[in-house]
């Protein structure tokens, strides 16, 4: 907080006031440090997850074809 601001001038804050509303529209995921080092931003995480989803769908499709 800047020196020119005084805590008493800011009023009394309410902890978690907007938490429920924010939780409805936000989808935050905390990454472990080792994962965050490999995937430094949301684009790289999304790309990796989409690749994994594609592999899982292909794998599931192959399994279904064999059992028919």
URVENTA-V964998 format. One record per helix or strand of 2 or more residues. SS is the DSSP state (alpha for helix, beta for strand). FROM is the first residue (numbers start at 0). LEN is the number of residues. Records with the same first field share a line. If there is no record, write none. Layout:
SS->FROM-LEN + FROM-LEN
//
This chain:
alpha->6-3 + 18-7 + 32-6 + 41-26
//
